[in-house]
Amino acid sequence: MQLGMIGLGRMGGNMVERLRRGGHEVVGFDLSADSGRDVDSLQALVAALAPPRAVWVMVPAGKATSESVGALGELLERSEE
């Protein structure tokens, strides 16, 4: 399985590690360059994933979540499935 993970803090970073150990391909993005991210933008995250894309948003509730989901809504296309 291929998955995009947004938010590589304590919870997101640990989840990425566990998913990778389980054999999944994870492309990680975080605003912080020190987070160990795989790509440096949401656009690059979307481009790195093959359709149909699955993205897991693991950011704090509130503005960060709203902004992330809003940006993804502009970048991702609707699935026919």
Secondary structure by P-SEA (a helix, b strand, c coil): cccccccccaaaaaaaaaaaaabbbbbbbccccccccccccaaaaaaaccccbbbbbbccccaaaaaaaaaaaaccccccc
